[in-house]
Each structure stands twice: as C-alpha cells, then as structure tokens.
Amino acid sequence: MADAIKLKPGEPQAGVIAHIVEPGLDWWGSDGDRHTGGPIWPDSAYRIGSVDKTFSAVVVLQLAGEHRIELDRPVQDYLPGALPPHSVDGRSGFGPVTVRHLLTMTSGLPEIDAGLPPATPDELIDGRFAYRDFDQIINDTLRPRDRPWPGEVFPPGTQQEYNTLNYRFIGALIERVTGHSFAQEVQSRILRPLRLDRTFLPERDARMPWPHLVGYARNSRGDLVDVSVQRGEPNFITSTPSDVQRFFAALFRGELLAPAQQVELFTTPDVPYRDKRNCIVVTRPGWACFSAGLVRVDLPGGHTIWGKSGSNLGYTGAAFATRDFSRSVVVDTSNSDHSGPPPAVTIRLLEAAFEN
C-alpha cells in the first residue's frame, strides 16, 4: 500500500489520501501536498463528488420501503410538470420516466446543461461560488432560454447511460415527497444514525473544515488555484475517508435498508450501456453496470466490487468494496486537471487492495 499511494513523477495530482481495510489490515495513507510541500493528514475532509449519489439512492430506497415512493411509478406523478411532455411532432419532450429509471440511469434524460459548450478551466474556477437548487438545474437543462429544448436521448428503460440529471430529479423528488430539504433528509436518515460527525452538506456555505485535502485546479495560464472553497448544488457532500468507510460498511451490511430495498443496490438492469467505451470491466462488457446508486466492477483476479467514484472541481475520489465488505477502499486525490480517466494512483490502490 505504501508504494501504491506514492505519486509518481509526471502524475498531475497534488495530493492523495486513502483508507483501506482487508482481513487483518486497517491501513491509512497519504502523499503530498506536492504543491506546497506540506504533509496531508490521511483522514482529512474532502468533497466526495458523485459518491453523494449513493446517499441519494439510500434515501429514496428508504422512502420506497416506507411506501411513500413507488419505484415503478412515473416521476411525473410526483413532480408534475418537471418533465416537458412530448410535443406534437414527437421531437422533444419525454415519455413516462419511472423512479427506478432515474436510480439506474436508464431514463434517457439529457445530461445537465446539454447543448452548452464545455466550460473552460477559467470559467469553472471563476464560477465555483455559484449555486443552483434542484429546480433551477432541471429547468436550466430542460427549458433553456438560449437554445432548443432537448428531448429523450433514448426511450426510457431501453438503455443505460450515466447521467447526473437523473439524481437532480432524485433530489427534487425527495424534497417534494418529504417536505424537507435534501440535506435534512440525509442528516436525519444517514448522518445522525451512523454518527458521521465529520460529514455534512454545506449547501450555500462554501467553507471547508480543517484539516482538509486542498483541492487544486489549473487555470488557462497553467497556474494551480486552490478551489477547496466552493458552493455548487444542494446534494454536494463533504466527508472524510473514515466516515465514508463507515457509511458503506453500514450500507453493505444491511443497516440502512430493508432486505427488499437492499436487493436494488446490487441489481443492474438488463439493458445495454449506450456508450460501448463504458461498462466494460464486467462479465458482460457493454451491458449495464450501474445499479441504484452503485456501479459493479468485475476484476480480473476474480473479485467483484461495488461502489462509486466521484469528482468535484479540484477533487476526484472513489469508494469500493466487496459485497461482503471484507475488503474496501476509500481514496481521494487533489486534482490539477479537470477531466480524464481515474488517476493512476487510484488504480494502483484498488489493484493493491483487491487483486491479491
């Protein structure tokens, strides 16, 4: 592990933290900060990015277990008017999209802000203090004022494609059904029962607790900018490796969901994945690999692992475990670029933990 976490010359990350659990081993590690030369505490706070989708899925599945949400009921029943209906010519709008379609990325919805050109690095850095709630994100994407309204990417339930807009609908659904904010539901259902005292939803509060992994982004001049302080969206979560480990341990061990809903975590839909470059590290390459809030990966060494990766500006991380939670990895890196495949250090740590 100690060798795997060491950042190599030429790797763009400025720092990395990790917590790995194996039979007989509870290992913590860090490397960097290569930008400042200072040390990094292994259990530092960081922004977990799309790992928050797993938290979202848990809340919805709990509501399903309480019979307050039906997974196979159209989301239009819960959020009337949120999805534009089909137009007369059929070229825009949406047919019935169920809650399950949203959870499993099979809705056919467009990606957030579809049709806009990609933001430049400077635009991302300068815009990091902006904030949009779920309704704003949905309306800005599906009813844009400066471009044609998007329609279905594919008919709901026929394919799978990873799409963040699905989970902004999930957030809006949670708020509509419960009458509480997304943050309140996550706190009352997950954070407080599990005593995740260092996990919080900052909402409009841009600050970061100390100590934290400093997130960096590189601007158009090639300079590294500290982007740790940022806003974003109501579902954004700040946590630590130990809290994320505790969350996934409770989830995999059945402490958060009833058996009927627990099955949804580890069941992928029987449909093809739309982009054949993804969902390839599975027994059936090119077929759906995302379930409700998790992704399945079948490793060459024989382990099947489940978990979630995620990124915010300046941060890229992952949390994966075997189904019995005998092995688990939580890792996060401080970025110095804005996109691309998983960092090499993340791959090394996953291989060290699971491929032996």
C-alpha positions in Angstrom: 0.0 0.0 0.0 2.8 2.4 0.9 4.3 2.1 -2.5 1.0 2.3 -4.3 0.0 5.6 -2.8 3.2 7.3 -3.7 2.6 9.9 -6.5 4.9 9.3 -9.5 6.8 12.0 -11.4 4.6 13.4 -14.1 1.3 12.5 -12.4 -0.8 15.6 -12.2 -2.3 15.1 -8.7 -1.1 17.3 -5.9 -2.1 15.0 -3.1 -3.9 11.8 -2.1 -5.5 10.3 0.9 -6.7 6.7 1.4 -8.2 4.2 3.9 -8.0 0.5 3.0 -9.5 -2.4 5.0 -8.6 -6.0 4.4 -8.7 -9.1 6.6 -6.2 -8.4 9.3 -5.4 -4.9 8.0 -6.7 -1.4 8.6 -4.4 0.9 6.7 -4.3 4.7 6.3 -2.0 6.6 4.0 -1.4 9.9 2.2 1.1 11.6 -0.1 1.7 15.3 -0.9 0.9 18.1 -0.8 3.2 18.4 -3.8 2.2 22.0 -4.5 3.1 23.4 -1.1 5.4 20.7 0.2 3.4 20.3 3.4 2.1 17.0 4.8 -1.5 15.7 4.4 -3.4 14.1 7.3 -4.8 10.8 5.9 -8.3 11.4 7.4 -8.7 14.9 6.0 -12.0 16.3 4.9 -12.7 16.3 1.1 -15.6 16.9 -1.3 -16.9 13.5 -2.3 -18.4 14.4 -5.7 -20.8 11.9 -7.2 -20.4 9.5 -4.3 -23.3 11.5 -3.0 -25.5 9.6 -5.5 -25.2 6.6 -3.2 -26.5 8.7 -0.3 -29.4 9.9 -2.5 -30.3 6.4 -3.6 -30.4 5.2 0.1 -32.9 8.0 1.0 -35.2 7.1 -2.0 -35.0 3.4 -1.2 -35.8 4.0 2.4 -38.9 6.1 1.2 -39.8 3.1 -1.0 -39.6 0.8 2.0 -41.9 3.2 3.8 -44.4 3.0 0.9 -44.1 6.7 0.3 -42.5 6.2 -3.1 -43.2 3.5 -5.7 -40.1 2.7 -7.8 -42.1 1.8 -10.9 -44.3 4.8 -10.8 -43.6 7.7 -13.2 -41.7 10.6 -11.6 -44.2 12.8 -13.4 -46.8 11.7 -10.8 -44.6 13.1 -8.0 -43.2 16.2 -9.8 -46.0 17.3 -12.2 -44.7 19.5 -15.0 -41.0 18.9 -14.2 -40.5 17.0 -17.5 -41.8 18.6 -20.6 -44.4 16.3 -22.4 -43.9 15.1 -25.9 -44.6 17.7 -28.5 -47.0 17.1 -31.4 -44.1 16.3 -33.8 -42.5 14.0 -31.2 -39.1 15.6 -31.5 -38.9 17.0 -27.9 -40.3 16.1 -24.5 -40.4 12.9 -22.6 -42.5 9.9 -22.1 -43.1 8.2 -18.7 -39.8 8.1 -16.7 -40.1 6.0 -13.5 -38.2 6.5 -10.3 -36.4 3.3 -11.0 -35.3 4.7 -14.4 -33.7 7.6 -12.5 -32.0 5.5 -9.9 -30.5 3.1 -12.5 -29.5 5.7 -15.2 -32.0 4.3 -17.7 -34.2 7.3 -18.1 -33.0 8.7 -21.4 -32.7 12.2 -19.9 -30.0 14.5 -21.3 -27.0 15.5 -19.3 -27.1 18.7 -17.2 -26.9 21.8 -19.4 -27.0 19.7 -22.6 -26.2 21.8 -25.6 -23.9 24.3 -23.9 -20.3 24.3 -24.9 -17.9 22.8 -22.3 -16.8 25.3 -19.7 -13.2 26.4 -19.9 -10.9 25.9 -16.9 -11.1 29.6 -16.1 -14.9 29.5 -16.3 -15.0 26.6 -13.9 -12.7 28.2 -11.4 -14.4 31.6 -11.6 -17.8 30.1 -11.3 -17.1 27.9 -8.3 -19.2 30.1 -5.9 -22.4 29.8 -8.0 -25.3 27.8 -6.5 -28.3 26.2 -8.1 -31.1 24.3 -6.4 -32.6 21.2 -8.0 -35.5 23.0 -9.7 -33.1 25.5 -11.3 -30.8 22.7 -12.6 -33.8 20.9 -14.1 -35.3 24.0 -15.7 -32.0 25.3 -17.0 -31.4 21.9 -18.7 -34.9 21.0 -20.0 -36.2 24.5 -20.7 -33.2 26.6 -21.7 -33.8 30.1 -22.9 -30.9 30.3 -25.3 -31.1 27.0 -27.3 -33.6 24.4 -28.4 -35.2 22.3 -25.6 -33.7 18.8 -25.5 -35.7 15.6 -25.8 -35.1 12.0 -25.0 -31.7 10.6 -25.7 -33.3 7.1 -25.8 -36.7 5.7 -24.8 -36.8 5.2 -21.0 -35.8 1.7 -19.9 -34.2 0.7 -23.1 -30.5 1.6 -22.5 -28.3 2.8 -19.7 -26.1 5.9 -19.7 -24.5 7.6 -16.7 -26.2 10.9 -16.3 -26.1 13.3 -13.4 -29.5 14.9 -14.2 -31.2 11.7 -13.0 -30.0 12.4 -9.5 -31.0 16.0 -9.5 -34.5 14.7 -10.2 -34.0 12.3 -7.3 -33.1 15.2 -5.1 -36.2 17.2 -6.1 -38.3 14.0 -5.6 -37.0 13.6 -2.0 -37.8 17.2 -1.2 -41.3 17.1 -2.7 -42.3 13.8 -1.0 -40.9 14.6 2.4 -41.5 18.3 2.6 -37.9 18.7 3.9 -34.7 19.8 2.3 -32.4 17.1 0.8 -29.8 18.0 3.5 -32.3 17.4 6.3 -33.3 14.0 5.0 -29.7 12.9 4.6 -28.8 14.1 8.1 -31.8 12.5 9.8 -31.7 9.2 7.9 -28.0 8.6 7.5 -25.6 11.0 9.2 -27.1 11.1 12.7 -27.9 7.4 13.0 -24.4 6.4 11.9 -22.8 9.2 13.8 -21.0 10.5 10.8 -19.9 13.6 12.7 -17.4 14.8 10.1 -19.8 14.6 7.1 -22.1 17.5 6.2 -23.9 19.0 3.3 -22.6 22.6 3.1 -25.4 23.8 0.7 -24.7 27.5 0.3 -21.8 27.5 2.8 -18.6 27.5 0.8 -16.2 26.9 3.6 -14.2 23.7 4.2 -13.4 22.3 7.7 -9.8 21.9 8.8 -7.9 19.8 8.3 -8.9 19.2 4.7 -7.3 17.9 1.5 -6.7 21.0 -0.6 -8.3 20.8 -4.0 -6.5 22.4 -6.9 -7.5 23.2 -10.5 -5.2 24.5 -13.2 -6.2 27.7 -15.0 -5.5 28.7 -18.6 -2.1 30.1 -17.7 -1.1 26.8 -16.1 -1.2 28.0 -12.5 -2.6 25.9 -9.8 -5.5 27.5 -8.0 -6.8 26.4 -4.5 -10.5 25.7 -5.2 -11.3 24.0 -1.9 -13.8 26.7 -1.0 -16.8 26.4 -3.4 -20.6 26.1 -3.5 -22.4 24.1 -6.2 -25.6 22.2 -5.5 -27.8 21.1 -2.6 -26.6 17.5 -2.8 -22.9 18.2 -2.5 -21.3 16.5 0.5 -18.1 17.0 2.4 -16.8 14.0 4.3 -13.7 12.1 5.4 -12.3 8.6 4.5 -13.3 7.2 7.9 -16.9 8.5 7.6 -17.2 7.2 4.0 -15.9 3.8 5.1 -18.5 3.7 7.9 -21.3 4.7 5.6 -20.5 2.0 3.0 -19.9 -0.6 5.8 -23.4 0.1 7.2 -25.0 0.1 3.8 -23.4 -3.2 2.6 -24.2 -4.9 5.9 -27.9 -4.1 5.7 -28.1 -1.5 8.4 -29.7 1.2 6.3 -32.2 -0.6 4.1 -34.8 -3.4 4.4 -34.0 -6.6 2.5 -36.3 -5.8 -0.4 -34.6 -2.5 -1.0 -31.1 -3.9 -0.3 -31.5 -6.1 -3.4 -31.8 -2.9 -5.5 -28.3 -1.9 -4.6 -26.8 -5.0 -6.2 -29.1 -5.5 -9.2 -28.2 -4.0 -12.6 -30.9 -3.6 -15.3 -30.8 -6.0 -18.2 -30.2 -3.4 -20.9 -27.1 -2.4 -23.0 -24.9 0.5 -22.0 -25.3 3.3 -24.6 -21.6 4.2 -24.9 -19.6 1.0 -25.6 -16.5 2.5 -24.1 -18.0 2.3 -20.6 -19.3 -0.6 -18.5 -16.5 -2.8 -19.9 -14.9 -4.1 -16.7 -17.7 -6.5 -16.1 -18.6 -10.1 -17.0 -20.8 -8.8 -19.8 -18.9 -5.9 -21.4 -21.1 -3.2 -22.9 -24.1 -4.1 -20.7 -25.5 -2.1 -17.9 -23.2 -1.9 -14.8 -24.9 0.7 -12.7 -27.5 -0.3 -10.1 -29.4 2.1 -7.7 -26.5 4.3 -6.5 -23.6 1.9 -7.1 -21.6 0.5 -10.0 -20.4 -3.1 -10.4 -16.8 -3.9 -11.5 -15.6 -7.5 -12.1 -11.8 -7.6 -11.6 -9.5 -9.9 -13.5 -8.4 -11.5 -10.2 -11.9 -12.8 -9.5 -13.2 -10.2 -7.1 -16.5 -8.4 -7.9 -16.6 -5.0 -6.3 -19.3 -2.4 -5.9 -19.0 1.3 -5.1 -19.0 4.7 -6.6 -16.5 7.2 -7.9 -17.0 10.9 -7.9 -15.4 14.3 -8.5 -15.9 18.0 -7.7 -13.8 20.8 -9.0 -10.3 20.0 -7.5 -11.2 16.5 -6.2 -11.5 13.0 -7.7 -12.2 10.0 -5.5 -13.7 6.5 -5.2 -15.2 4.1 -2.6 -15.4 0.4 -3.5 -15.8 -2.8 -1.6 -16.5 -6.5 -2.0 -20.1 -7.5 -1.4 -19.3 -9.0 2.0 -17.3 -5.9 2.9 -14.3 -7.9 3.8 -12.2 -5.6 1.6 -12.8 -1.9 1.0 -11.0 1.1 -0.4 -11.8 4.8 0.0 -9.4 7.1 -1.9 -9.4 10.8 -2.9 -7.0 12.9 -4.8 -6.4 16.6 -5.2 -6.6 17.3 -8.9 -4.5 19.5 -11.0 -6.5 18.9 -14.2 -10.3 19.0 -14.9 -11.2 15.7 -16.5 -10.0 12.4 -17.7 -9.8 8.8 -16.6 -9.3 7.7 -12.9 -6.0 8.9 -11.6 -3.2 6.3 -11.8 -2.7 6.4 -8.0 -6.4 5.4 -7.6 -6.0 2.4 -9.9 -2.8 1.3 -8.1 -4.6 1.4 -4.7 -7.6 -0.5 -6.0 -5.3 -3.2 -7.5 -3.3 -3.4 -4.3 -6.4 -3.9 -2.2 -8.4 -6.2 -4.4 -6.1 -8.1 -6.8 -4.2 -10.3 -4.4 
